[in-house]
Amino acid sequence: MESTDDARLNAAFARINRGIFLPADERRMVDYDGPLPIGFGQTNSQPTTVRRMLRWLDLHLGQRVLDLGSGSGWTSALIADLIGEKGKVFAVERIPALCQFGQDNCRRAGATNVQFFQAGETLGLPGHAPFDRILVSAAAHGEIPQSLVEQLTGEGKMVIPVDSSVFELLKSEDPALPLQIREHIGYAFVPLIY
């Protein structure tokens, strides 16, 4: 499976300052390579993990991307930078105050191609599907949710934690072919609630 190259990732991480996406009392920790609390039992993810997941997601200019569990908006802004002005990020967060926090943060960071949604009863945003890419920043339990796989385009890709692993899934344009799946073990995320 292809990946977003390091030069593009480095440039996005340089342009999108993590500090903008942290609560004021956590900004002193901006260079800490670990998760930081953003309230409501949620975190701004470890930069190394975010970088890996975005590399695995293999983002391209102009794509439509679902960012599920957008939290502080940091990953949404990074994705927005990597897909360019013609791309669109659909950021979904279940906690209303964090949805607003993420939206405000993205606006401050100049990420104008991100639209925020408060999570409802349905996982993802089937009404806005299909998506070229889906990034999930919370861990599903036991299995990959089929309802998210169905929201991908043919040849769409999803990166999703399940229990203590992160999975890369790549669909084929031919629905008769199985998903290509790669597992990366040894990760910890807050649970995906649905």
TIZA-184209 format. One record per atom (N, C-alpha, C): y, x, z; atom name; residue number from 1; residue in three letters. Coordinates in nm, 3 decimals. Each point is the difference from the previous one (the first is absolute). Layout:
N
Y  X  Z  CA  NUM  ALA;
...
END
This chain:
194
-0.119  0.084  0.000  N  1  MET;
0.119  -0.084  0.000  CA  1  MET;
0.124  0.088  0.000  C  1  MET;
0.101  -0.039  -0.078  N  2  GLU;
0.123  0.077  -0.008  CA  2  GLU;
0.084  -0.017  0.126  C  2  GLU;
0.100  0.086  0.015  N  3  SER;
0.086  -0.011  0.117  CA  3  SER;
0.144  0.030  -0.036  C  3  SER;
0.091  -0.052  0.082  N  4  THR;
0.141  0.032  -0.016  CA  4  THR;
0.018  0.147  0.031  C  4  THR;
0.071  0.074  -0.085  N  5  ASP;
0.007  0.145  0.019  CA  5  ASP;
0.093  0.039  0.115  C  5  ASP;
-0.025  0.119  0.054  N  6  ASP;
0.072  0.048  0.118  CA  6  ASP;
0.150  0.015  -0.024  C  6  ASP;
0.040  0.040  -0.119  N  7  ALA;
0.143  0.020  -0.027  CA  7  ALA;
0.075  -0.132  0.013  C  7  ALA;
-0.056  -0.107  -0.055  N  8  ARG;
0.063  -0.132  0.012  CA  8  ARG;
0.001  -0.048  0.144  C  8  ARG;
-0.109  0.024  0.072  N  9  LEU;
-0.005  -0.039  0.141  CA  9  LEU;
0.102  0.077  0.082  C  9  LEU;
0.009  0.131  -0.022  N  10  ASN;
0.096  0.081  0.075  CA  10  ASN;
0.142  -0.049  -0.024  C  10  ASN;
0.032  -0.033  -0.125  N  11  ALA;
0.133  -0.047  -0.033  CA  11  ALA;
0.029  -0.134  0.069  C  11  ALA;
-0.097  -0.092  0.001  N  12  ALA;
0.019  -0.129  0.065  CA  12  ALA;
0.019  0.017  0.151  C  12  ALA;
-0.082  0.084  0.061  N  13  PHE;
0.012  0.023  0.145  CA  13  PHE;
0.134  0.066  0.034  C  13  PHE;
0.052  0.082  -0.089  N  14  ALA;
0.131  0.063  0.022  CA  14  ALA;
0.113  -0.102  -0.012  C  14  ALA;
-0.013  -0.094  -0.093  N  15  ARG;
0.105  -0.100  -0.022  CA  15  ARG;
-0.001  -0.111  0.104  C  15  ARG;
-0.118  -0.038  0.047  N  16  ILE;
-0.013  -0.114  0.092  CA  16  ILE;
-0.019  0.054  0.142  C  16  ILE;
0.107  0.004  0.076  N  17  ASN;
0.001  0.058  0.134  CA  17  ASN;
-0.073  -0.092  0.098  C  17  ASN;
-0.108  0.049  0.059  N  18  ARG;
-0.078  -0.078  0.096  CA  18  ARG;
0.087  -0.049  0.116  C  18  ARG;
0.099  0.079  0.038  N  19  GLY;
0.083  -0.036  0.116  CA  19  GLY;
0.069  -0.134  -0.013  C  19  GLY;
0.035  -0.039  -0.123  N  20  ILE;
0.065  -0.130  -0.023  CA  20  ILE;
-0.091  -0.114  0.044  C  20  ILE;
-0.131  0.023  -0.004  N  21  PHE;
-0.099  -0.105  0.022  CA  21  PHE;
-0.055  -0.001  0.142  C  21  PHE;
0.060  0.078  0.088  N  22  LEU;
-0.045  0.006  0.139  CA  22  LEU;
0.101  -0.067  0.092  C  22  LEU;
-0.047  -0.060  0.110  N  23  PRO;
0.094  -0.049  0.100  CA  23  PRO;
0.084  0.117  0.053  C  23  PRO;
0.122  -0.028  0.043  N  24  ALA;
0.093  0.105  0.043  CA  24  ALA;
-0.062  0.095  0.103  C  24  ALA;
-0.077  -0.053  0.095  N  25  ASP;
-0.056  0.086  0.105  CA  25  ASP;
-0.119  0.083  -0.047  C  25  ASP;
-0.044  -0.017  -0.123  N  26  GLU;
-0.111  0.081  -0.055  CA  26  GLU;
0.049  0.101  -0.104  C  26  GLU;
0.126  -0.006  -0.039  N  27  ARG;
0.049  0.086  -0.109  CA  27  ARG;
-0.006  0.148  0.033  C  27  ARG;
0.006  0.034  0.127  N  28  ARG;
-0.011  0.142  0.037  CA  28  ARG;
-0.137  0.057  -0.038  C  28  ARG;
-0.098  -0.088  -0.024  N  29  MET;
-0.137  0.040  -0.034  CA  29  MET;
-0.026  -0.005  -0.150  C  29  MET;
0.105  -0.008  -0.081  N  30  VAL;
-0.014  -0.023  -0.144  CA  30  VAL;
-0.092  0.101  -0.068  C  30  VAL;
-0.004  0.125  0.048  N  31  ASP;
-0.083  0.102  -0.063  CA  31  ASP;
-0.143  0.007  0.057  C  31  ASP;
-0.031  -0.087  0.095  N  32  TYR;
-0.133  -0.003  0.060  CA  32  TYR;
-0.101  -0.055  -0.100  C  32  TYR;
-0.107  0.075  -0.023  N  33  ASP;
-0.103  -0.044  -0.095  CA  33  ASP;
-0.104  -0.085  0.073  C  33  ASP;
0.045  -0.116  0.040  N  34  GLY;
-0.087  -0.094  0.068  CA  34  GLY;
0.063  -0.138  -0.007  C  34  GLY;
-0.075  -0.104  0.037  N  35  PRO;
0.057  -0.134  -0.001  CA  35  PRO;
0.103  -0.014  0.112  C  35  PRO;
0.104  -0.079  -0.026  N  36  LEU;
0.105  -0.024  0.099  CA  36  LEU;
0.018  -0.151  0.018  C  36  LEU;
0.022  -0.045  0.124  N  37  PRO;
0.013  -0.143  0.025  CA  37  PRO;
0.127  -0.059  -0.062  C  37  PRO;
-0.014  -0.121  -0.055  N  38  ILE;
0.116  -0.071  -0.055  CA  38  ILE;
0.015  -0.137  0.067  C  38  ILE;
-0.075  -0.022  0.107  N  39  GLY;
0.006  -0.126  0.074  CA  39  GLY;
-0.113  -0.094  -0.039  C  39  GLY;
-0.024  -0.098  0.087  N  40  PHE;
-0.099  -0.106  -0.025  CA  40  PHE;
-0.141  0.056  -0.017  C  40  PHE;
-0.028  0.116  0.060  N  41  GLY;
-0.132  0.060  -0.010  CA  41  GLY;
-0.029  0.063  -0.134  C  41  GLY;
0.103  0.017  -0.085  N  42  GLN;
-0.018  0.056  -0.134  CA  42  GLN;
0.059  0.141  -0.006  C  42  GLN;
-0.037  0.074  -0.106  N  43  THR;
0.046  0.139  -0.012  CA  43  THR;
0.052  0.029  -0.141  C  43  THR;
0.082  0.103  -0.005  N  44  ASN;
0.038  0.066  -0.125  CA  44  ASN;
-0.107  0.107  -0.016  C  44  ASN;
-0.077  -0.007  -0.107  N  45  SER;
-0.121  0.081  -0.014  CA  45  SER;
0.028  0.149  -0.009  C  45  SER;
-0.103  0.078  0.030  N  46  GLN;
0.005  0.146  -0.007  CA  46  GLN;
0.036  0.043  -0.143  C  46  GLN;
0.101  0.085  -0.016  N  47  PRO;
0.040  0.042  -0.135  CA  47  PRO;
-0.113  0.058  -0.084  C  47  PRO;
-0.087  0.082  0.059  N  48  THR;
-0.111  0.057  -0.076  CA  48  THR;
-0.090  -0.110  -0.056  C  48  THR;
-0.028  -0.100  0.081  N  49  THR;
-0.084  -0.112  -0.044  CA  49  THR;
0.069  -0.080  -0.110  C  49  THR;
0.129  -0.028  0.017  N  50  VAL;
0.074  -0.073  -0.102  CA  50  VAL;
-0.002  0.077  -0.132  C  50  VAL;
0.022  0.129  0.007  N  51  ARG;
0.000  0.084  -0.120  CA  51  ARG;
-0.136  -0.008  -0.071  C  51  ARG;
-0.108  0.009  0.076  N  52  ARG;
-0.135  -0.007  -0.060  CA  52  ARG;
-0.022  -0.136  -0.066  C  52  ARG;
0.037  -0.106  0.072  N  53  MET;
-0.025  -0.134  -0.054  CA  53  MET;
0.081  -0.024  -0.127  C  53  MET;
0.123  0.048  -0.004  N  54  LEU;
0.081  -0.016  -0.121  CA  54  LEU;
-0.055  0.085  -0.114  C  54  LEU;
-0.053  0.117  0.031  N  55  ARG;
-0.063  0.083  -0.104  CA  55  ARG;
-0.121  -0.074  -0.058  C  55  ARG;
-0.083  -0.056  0.088  N  56  TRP;
-0.118  -0.073  -0.046  CA  56  TRP;
0.038  -0.125  -0.079  C  56  TRP;
0.112  -0.062  0.034  N  57  LEU;
0.042  -0.123  -0.066  CA  57  LEU;
0.036  0.024  -0.147  C  57  LEU;
0.041  0.122  -0.034  N  58  ASP;
0.029  0.039  -0.139  CA  58  ASP;
0.104  -0.093  -0.063  C  58  ASP;
0.121  0.010  0.052  N  59  LEU;
0.110  -0.086  -0.044  CA  59  LEU;
0.064  0.051  -0.128  C  59  LEU;
0.042  -0.095  -0.085  N  60  HIS;
0.066  0.032  -0.126  CA  60  HIS;
0.127  -0.083  -0.013  C  60  HIS;
0.092  0.049  -0.080  N  61  LEU;
0.126  -0.071  -0.023  CA  61  LEU;
-0.026  -0.139  -0.054  C  61  LEU;
0.077  -0.097  0.051  N  62  GLY;
-0.006  -0.136  -0.052  CA  62  GLY;
-0.108  -0.089  0.058  C  62  GLY;
-0.080  0.049  0.096  N  63  GLN;
-0.109  -0.081  0.053  CA  63  GLN;
0.048  -0.106  0.099  C  63  GLN;
-0.085  -0.102  0.017  N  64  ARG;
0.019  -0.103  0.103  CA  64  ARG;
-0.096  0.033  0.113  C  64  ARG;
0.056  0.018  0.121  N  65  VAL;
-0.080  0.049  0.112  CA  65  VAL;
0.015  -0.093  0.120  C  65  VAL;
-0.114  -0.039  0.058  N  66  LEU;
-0.002  -0.075  0.125  CA  66  LEU;
-0.015  0.099  0.114  C  66  LEU;
0.095  -0.003  0.094  N  67  ASP;
-0.005  0.085  0.120  CA  67  ASP;
-0.026  -0.092  0.118  C  67  ASP;
-0.125  -0.006  0.043  N  68  LEU;
-0.043  -0.094  0.102  CA  68  LEU;
0.000  0.066  0.138  C  68  LEU;
0.080  -0.054  0.091  N  69  GLY;
0.021  0.062  0.130  CA  69  GLY;
0.115  0.098  -0.009  C  69  GLY;
0.113  -0.048  -0.053  N  70  SER;
0.110  0.090  -0.034  CA  70  SER;
0.076  0.054  0.120  C  70  SER;
-0.012  -0.063  0.116  N  71  GLY;
0.057  0.054  0.123  CA  71  GLY;
0.147  0.036  -0.011  C  71  GLY;
0.030  0.127  0.018  N  72  SER;
0.138  0.048  0.000  CA  72  SER;
0.061  0.007  -0.140  C  72  SER;
-0.082  -0.017  -0.104  N  73  GLY;
0.048  0.008  -0.138  CA  73  GLY;
-0.008  0.139  -0.060  C  73  GLY;
-0.044  0.099  0.076  N  74  TRP;
-0.002  0.138  -0.050  CA  74  TRP;
-0.091  0.016  -0.121  C  74  TRP;
-0.125  -0.051  0.011  N  75  THR;
-0.089  0.013  -0.116  CA  75  THR;
0.052  -0.080  -0.118  C  75  THR;
0.061  -0.115  0.026  N  76  SER;
0.056  -0.081  -0.108  CA  76  SER;
0.107  0.079  -0.076  C  76  SER;
0.088  0.069  0.074  N  77  ALA;
0.106  0.079  -0.062  CA  77  ALA;
-0.057  0.118  -0.077  C  77  ALA;
-0.102  0.065  0.055  N  78  LEU;
-0.064  0.111  -0.071  CA  78  LEU;
-0.063  -0.049  -0.131  C  78  LEU;
-0.071  -0.112  0.007  N  79  ILE;
-0.061  -0.057  -0.120  CA  79  ILE;
0.109  -0.035  -0.101  C  79  ILE;
0.108  -0.064  0.048  N  80  ALA;
0.111  -0.038  -0.089  CA  80  ALA;
0.055  0.121  -0.074  C  80  ALA;
0.013  0.112  0.069  N  81  ASP;
0.049  0.123  -0.061  CA  81  ASP;
-0.098  0.049  -0.107  C  81  ASP;
-0.130  -0.006  0.031  N  82  LEU;
-0.102  0.054  -0.090  CA  82  LEU;
-0.021  -0.086  -0.125  C  82  LEU;
0.026  -0.130  0.009  N  83  ILE;
-0.021  -0.086  -0.117  CA  83  ILE;
0.129  -0.023  -0.078  C  83  ILE;
0.112  0.046  0.052  N  84  GLY;
0.126  -0.008  -0.074  CA  84  GLY;
0.062  -0.138  -0.002  C  84  GLY;
0.120  -0.006  -0.058  N  85  GLU;
0.080  -0.123  0.000  CA  85  GLU;
-0.067  -0.116  -0.072  C  85  GLU;
-0.084  0.030  -0.100  N  86  LYS;
-0.065  -0.108  -0.076  CA  86  LYS;
-0.126  -0.051  0.069  C  86  LYS;
-0.044  0.070  0.104  N  87  GLY;
-0.114  -0.047  0.078  CA  87  GLY;
0.047  -0.096  0.108  C  87  GLY;
-0.096  -0.066  0.066  N  88  LYS;
0.035  -0.094  0.106  CA  88  LYS;
-0.101  0.010  0.113  C  88  LYS;
0.053  0.003  0.123  N  89  VAL;
-0.084  0.002  0.119  CA  89  VAL;
0.011  -0.135  0.069  C  89  VAL;
-0.116  -0.056  0.034  N  90  PHE;
-0.009  -0.125  0.074  CA  90  PHE;
-0.049  0.039  0.140  C  90  PHE;
0.092  0.003  0.096  N  91  ALA;
-0.031  0.047  0.135  CA  91  ALA;
-0.032  -0.121  0.089  C  91  ALA;
-0.114  0.004  0.067  N  92  VAL;
-0.044  -0.111  0.083  CA  92  VAL;
-0.020  0.048  0.143  C  92  VAL;
0.061  -0.072  0.095  N  93  GLU;
-0.011  0.033  0.142  CA  93  GLU;
-0.015  -0.131  0.077  C  93  GLU;
-0.092  -0.003  0.097  N  94  ARG;
-0.025  -0.126  0.072  CA  94  ARG;
0.097  -0.024  0.115  C  94  ARG;
0.062  0.105  0.056  N  95  ILE;
0.090  -0.015  0.115  CA  95  ILE;
0.143  -0.019  -0.051  C  95  ILE;
0.062  -0.116  0.024  N  96  PRO;
0.132  -0.028  -0.058  CA  96  PRO;
0.105  0.107  0.028  C  96  PRO;
0.008  0.049  0.123  N  97  ALA;
0.102  0.100  0.033  CA  97  ALA;
-0.023  0.130  -0.077  C  97  ALA;
-0.126  0.037  -0.022  N  98  LEU;
-0.029  0.122  -0.077  CA  98  LEU;
0.026  -0.023  -0.149  C  98  LEU;
-0.024  -0.120  -0.047  N  99  CYS;
0.030  -0.032  -0.140  CA  99  CYS;
0.150  0.022  -0.024  C  99  CYS;
0.083  -0.047  0.092  N  100  GLN;
0.145  0.018  -0.012  CA  100  GLN;
0.039  0.147  0.016  C  100  GLN;
-0.064  0.068  0.096  N  101  PHE;
0.025  0.144  0.024  CA  101  PHE;
-0.030  0.080  -0.127  C  101  PHE;
-0.115  -0.027  -0.060  N  102  GLY;
-0.037  0.070  -0.123  CA  102  GLY;
0.096  -0.028  -0.114  C  102  GLY;
0.040  -0.126  -0.014  N  103  GLN;
0.094  -0.036  -0.106  CA  103  GLN;
0.133  0.071  0.020  C  103  GLN;
0.051  0.000  0.123  N  104  ASP;
0.127  0.068  0.030  CA  104  ASP;
-0.011  0.149  -0.026  C  104  ASP;
-0.111  0.059  0.039  N  105  ASN;
-0.020  0.144  -0.019  CA  105  ASN;
-0.004  0.036  -0.149  C  105  ASN;
-0.072  -0.079  -0.078  N  106  CYS;
-0.008  0.027  -0.145  CA  106  CYS;
0.137  -0.012  -0.065  C  106  CYS;
0.077  -0.099  0.043  N  107  ARG;
0.135  -0.015  -0.054  CA  107  ARG;
0.084  0.125  0.031  C  107  ARG;
-0.008  0.049  0.126  N  108  ARG;
0.074  0.121  0.038  CA  108  ARG;
-0.045  0.122  -0.080  C  108  ARG;
-0.129  0.003  -0.034  N  109  ALA;
-0.055  0.114  -0.075  CA  109  ALA;
0.025  -0.011  -0.150  C  109  ALA;
0.057  -0.112  -0.044  N  110  GLY;
0.028  -0.018  -0.143  CA  110  GLY;
-0.119  -0.044  -0.083  C  110  GLY;
-0.104  -0.051  0.066  N  111  ALA;
-0.120  -0.048  -0.071  CA  111  ALA;
0.026  -0.145  -0.043  C  111  ALA;
0.055  -0.017  -0.118  N  112  THR;
0.042  -0.133  -0.045  CA  112  THR;
-0.110  -0.079  -0.072  C  112  THR;
-0.112  0.064  -0.029  N  113  ASN;
-0.107  -0.068  -0.073  CA  113  ASN;
-0.115  -0.041  0.094  C  113  ASN;
0.036  -0.032  0.125  N  114  VAL;
-0.098  -0.047  0.099  CA  114  VAL;
0.038  -0.141  0.041  C  114  VAL;
-0.097  -0.091  -0.003  N  115  GLN;
0.020  -0.136  0.049  CA  115  GLN;
-0.093  -0.022  0.119  C  115  GLN;
0.055  -0.053  0.108  N  116  PHE;
-0.077  -0.018  0.124  CA  116  PHE;
-0.046  -0.144  0.017  C  116  PHE;
-0.120  -0.013  0.055  N  117  PHE;
-0.061  -0.130  0.026  CA  117  PHE;
-0.062  0.004  0.140  C  117  PHE;
0.016  -0.110  0.073  N  118  GLN;
-0.072  -0.012  0.126  CA  118  GLN;
-0.140  -0.051  -0.032  C  118  GLN;
-0.101  0.065  0.057  N  119  ALA;
-0.139  -0.037  -0.027  CA  119  ALA;
-0.025  -0.144  0.044  C  119  ALA;
-0.076  -0.070  -0.081  N  120  GLY;
-0.037  -0.137  0.032  CA  120  GLY;
-0.148  -0.009  0.035  C  120  GLY;
-0.058  -0.115  -0.027  N  121  GLU;
-0.141  -0.023  0.031  CA  121  GLU;
-0.093  0.074  -0.095  C  121  GLU;
0.047  0.030  -0.120  N  122  THR;
-0.082  0.064  -0.102  CA  122  THR;
0.025  0.150  -0.001  C  122  THR;
-0.105  0.078  -0.013  N  123  LEU;
0.011  0.145  -0.004  CA  123  LEU;
0.059  0.045  -0.132  C  123  LEU;
0.104  0.080  0.006  N  124  GLY;
0.065  0.049  -0.120  CA  124  GLY;
0.102  -0.100  -0.052  C  124  GLY;
0.023  0.004  -0.131  N  125  LEU;
0.095  -0.091  -0.066  CA  125  LEU;
-0.063  -0.050  -0.131  C  125  LEU;
-0.103  -0.084  0.008  N  126  PRO;
-0.067  -0.043  -0.123  CA  126  PRO;
0.094  -0.070  -0.098  C  126  PRO;
0.106  -0.063  0.049  N  127  GLY;
0.094  -0.068  -0.088  CA  127  GLY;
0.084  0.095  -0.084  C  127  GLY;
0.003  0.128  0.038  N  128  HIS;
0.075  0.101  -0.075  CA  128  HIS;
-0.092  0.098  -0.073  C  128  HIS;
-0.131  -0.016  0.018  N  129  ALA;
-0.098  0.088  -0.064  CA  129  ALA;
-0.002  -0.027  -0.150  C  129  ALA;
-0.053  0.092  -0.080  N  130  PRO;
-0.073  0.120  0.043  CA  130  PRO;
0.092  0.120  0.022  C  130  PRO;
-0.053  0.096  0.078  N  131  PHE;
0.071  0.123  0.031  CA  131  PHE;
-0.074  0.118  -0.062  C  131  PHE;
0.078  0.099  -0.045  N  132  ASP;
-0.060  0.123  -0.052  CA  132  ASP;
-0.060  0.083  0.113  C  132  ASP;
0.065  -0.006  0.114  N  133  ARG;
-0.044  0.078  0.116  CA  133  ARG;
0.019  -0.083  0.126  C  133  ARG;
-0.090  0.021  0.096  N  134  ILE;
0.014  -0.061  0.133  CA  134  ILE;
-0.022  0.110  0.104  C  134  ILE;
0.097  0.012  0.090  N  135  LEU;
-0.013  0.091  0.115  CA  135  LEU;
-0.007  -0.086  0.125  C  135  LEU;
-0.102  0.023  0.082  N  136  VAL;
-0.015  -0.072  0.126  CA  136  VAL;
0.014  0.102  0.113  C  136  VAL;
0.089  -0.030  0.095  N  137  SER;
0.028  0.096  0.108  CA  137  SER;
-0.049  -0.050  0.135  C  137  SER;
-0.107  -0.078  -0.002  N  138  ALA;
-0.067  -0.046  0.121  CA  138  ALA;
-0.149  -0.010  -0.034  C  138  ALA;
-0.084  0.017  0.101  N  139  ALA;
-0.144  0.011  -0.026  CA  139  ALA;
-0.070  -0.135  0.000  C  139  ALA;
-0.064  -0.031  -0.113  N  140  ALA;
-0.090  -0.115  -0.006  CA  140  ALA;
-0.123  0.032  0.085  C  140  ALA;
-0.069  -0.104  0.044  N  141  HIS;
-0.119  0.021  0.083  CA  141  HIS;
-0.125  -0.032  -0.080  C  141  HIS;
-0.088  0.099  -0.011  N  142  GLY;
-0.133  -0.023  -0.055  CA  142  GLY;
-0.014  0.006  -0.150  C  142  GLY;
0.098  -0.052  -0.074  N  143  GLU;
-0.014  -0.003  -0.146  CA  143  GLU;
0.136  -0.009  -0.067  C  143  GLU;
0.001  0.033  -0.127  N  144  ILE;
0.121  -0.008  -0.081  CA  144  ILE;
0.023  -0.148  -0.035  C  144  ILE;
0.118  -0.055  0.030  N  145  PRO;
0.023  -0.142  -0.030  CA  145  PRO;
-0.003  -0.028  -0.151  C  145  PRO;
-0.092  -0.084  -0.042  N  146  GLN;
-0.014  -0.033  -0.142  CA  146  GLN;
0.125  -0.067  -0.055  C  146  GLN;
0.071  -0.074  0.087  N  147  SER;
0.120  -0.070  -0.047  CA  147  SER;
0.108  0.099  -0.047  C  147  SER;
0.002  0.120  0.057  N  148  LEU;
0.095  0.103  -0.046  CA  148  LEU;
-0.046  0.061  -0.132  C  148  LEU;
-0.131  0.025  -0.012  N  149  VAL;
-0.053  0.054  -0.125  CA  149  VAL;
0.036  -0.094  -0.115  C  149  VAL;
-0.006  -0.131  0.024  N  150  GLU;
0.030  -0.099  -0.102  CA  150  GLU;
0.148  -0.001  -0.039  C  150  GLU;
0.087  0.058  0.084  N  151  GLN;
0.143  0.005  -0.031  CA  151  GLN;
0.039  0.122  -0.083  C  151  GLN;
-0.097  0.086  -0.030  N  152  LEU;
0.025  0.116  -0.085  CA  152  LEU;
-0.013  -0.035  -0.147  C  152  LEU;
0.077  0.068  -0.084  N  153  THR;
-0.018  -0.010  -0.144  CA  153  THR;
-0.133  0.065  -0.037  C  153  THR;
-0.045  -0.024  -0.123  N  154  GLY;
-0.110  0.080  -0.053  CA  154  GLY;
0.049  0.145  -0.002  C  154  GLY;
-0.079  0.093  0.045  N  155  GLU;
0.037  0.141  0.015  CA  155  GLU;
0.103  0.021  0.109  C  155  GLU;
0.016  -0.100  0.089  N  156  GLY;
0.086  0.016  0.118  CA  156  GLY;
-0.069  0.084  0.106  C  156  GLY;
0.079  0.051  0.092  N  157  LYS;
-0.054  0.086  0.104  CA  157  LYS;
0.053  -0.043  0.136  C  157  LYS;
-0.087  0.009  0.101  N  158  MET;
0.038  -0.031  0.138  CA  158  MET;
-0.042  0.114  0.090  C  158  MET;
0.086  0.029  0.098  N  159  VAL;
-0.033  0.093  0.107  CA  159  VAL;
0.009  -0.079  0.129  C  159  VAL;
-0.111  -0.004  0.075  N  160  ILE;
-0.008  -0.087  0.118  CA  160  ILE;
-0.086  0.062  0.109  C  160  ILE;
0.049  0.002  0.124  N  161  PRO;
-0.086  0.041  0.111  CA  161  PRO;
-0.098  -0.112  0.035  C  161  PRO;
-0.121  0.040  0.029  N  162  VAL;
-0.101  -0.092  0.054  CA  162  VAL;
-0.065  0.073  0.116  C  162  VAL;
0.012  -0.057  0.119  N  163  ASP;
-0.046  0.065  0.122  CA  163  ASP;
0.063  0.139  0.010  C  163  ASP;
-0.077  0.107  -0.001  N  164  SER;
0.057  0.135  0.016  CA  164  SER;
-0.004  0.083  -0.128  C  164  SER;
-0.006  -0.068  -0.114  N  165  SER;
0.004  0.067  -0.130  CA  165  SER;
0.112  -0.058  -0.085  C  165  SER;
0.044  0.077  -0.099  N  166  VAL;
0.092  -0.052  -0.101  CA  166  VAL;
-0.076  0.000  -0.132  C  166  VAL;
0.004  -0.113  -0.069  N  167  PHE;
-0.072  -0.016  -0.127  CA  167  PHE;
0.099  -0.005  -0.116  C  167  PHE;
-0.037  0.068  -0.110  N  168  GLU;
0.067  -0.015  -0.129  CA  168  GLU;
-0.091  -0.089  -0.084  C  168  GLU;
0.056  -0.107  -0.055  N  169  LEU;
-0.076  -0.088  -0.090  CA  169  LEU;
0.070  -0.007  -0.133  C  169  LEU;
-0.073  0.019  -0.105  N  170  LEU;
0.054  -0.008  -0.135  CA  170  LEU;
-0.078  -0.105  -0.077  C  170  LEU;
0.070  -0.102  -0.049  N  171  LYS;
-0.064  -0.103  -0.082  CA  171  LYS;
-0.013  0.048  -0.143  C  171  LYS;
-0.091  -0.062  -0.071  N  172  SER;
-0.015  0.024  -0.143  CA  172  SER;
0.054  -0.121  -0.075  C  172  SER;
0.050  0.023  -0.121  N  173  GLU;
0.044  -0.110  -0.085  CA  173  GLU;
-0.117  -0.094  -0.032  C  173  GLU;
-0.121  0.055  0.002  N  174  ASP;
-0.121  -0.079  -0.025  CA  174  ASP;
-0.051  -0.055  0.134  C  174  ASP;
0.012  -0.131  0.023  N  175  PRO;
-0.041  -0.056  0.129  CA  175  PRO;
-0.149  0.015  0.031  C  175  PRO;
-0.080  0.033  -0.102  N  176  ALA;
-0.143  0.019  0.022  CA  176  ALA;
-0.030  0.135  0.064  C  176  ALA;
0.096  0.093  -0.008  N  177  LEU;
-0.022  0.132  0.058  CA  177  LEU;
0.036  -0.001  0.148  C  177  LEU;
-0.074  0.077  0.081  N  178  PRO;
0.030  0.003  0.144  CA  178  PRO;
0.130  0.076  0.029  C  178  PRO;
0.055  -0.026  0.118  N  179  LEU;
0.116  0.076  0.046  CA  179  LEU;
-0.040  0.146  0.019  C  179  LEU;
0.092  0.090  -0.032  N  180  GLN;
-0.019  0.140  0.040  CA  180  GLN;
0.059  0.012  0.140  C  180  GLN;
-0.079  0.053  0.093  N  181  ILE;
0.043  0.008  0.139  CA  181  ILE;
-0.020  0.142  0.052  C  181  ILE;
0.103  0.050  0.066  N  182  ARG;
-0.007  0.130  0.067  CA  182  ARG;
0.042  -0.020  0.145  C  182  ARG;
-0.077  0.057  0.094  N  183  GLU;
0.029  -0.015  0.142  CA  183  GLU;
0.052  0.131  0.058  C  183  GLU;
0.104  -0.010  0.082  N  184  HIS;
0.055  0.113  0.075  CA  184  HIS;
-0.013  -0.036  0.147  C  184  HIS;
-0.078  0.077  0.075  N  185  ILE;
-0.031  -0.036  0.140  CA  185  ILE;
0.097  0.066  0.098  C  185  ILE;
0.008  -0.059  0.120  N  186  GLY;
0.073  0.061  0.110  CA  186  GLY;
0.146  -0.042  0.013  C  186  GLY;
0.028  -0.130  -0.015  N  187  TYR;
0.137  -0.050  0.011  CA  187  TYR;
0.007  -0.112  0.103  C  187  TYR;
0.118  -0.017  0.059  N  188  ALA;
0.021  -0.108  0.097  CA  188  ALA;
0.127  -0.077  -0.037  C  188  ALA;
-0.013  -0.132  -0.010  N  189  PHE;
0.112  -0.087  -0.032  CA  189  PHE;
0.000  -0.120  0.094  C  189  PHE;
0.115  -0.063  0.014  N  190  VAL;
0.003  -0.128  0.071  CA  190  VAL;
-0.083  -0.099  -0.081  C  190  VAL;
-0.054  -0.104  0.065  N  191  PRO;
-0.086  -0.093  -0.073  CA  191  PRO;
0.075  -0.089  -0.097  C  191  PRO;
-0.064  -0.031  -0.112  N  192  LEU;
0.051  -0.095  -0.096  CA  192  LEU;
-0.034  -0.139  0.051  C  192  LEU;
0.101  -0.081  0.022  N  193  ILE;
-0.021  -0.134  0.056  CA  193  ILE;
0.015  -0.102  -0.112  C  193  ILE;
-0.106  -0.077  -0.019  N  194  TYR;
0.002  -0.106  -0.103  CA  194  TYR;
-0.102  -0.106  0.032  C  194  TYR;
END
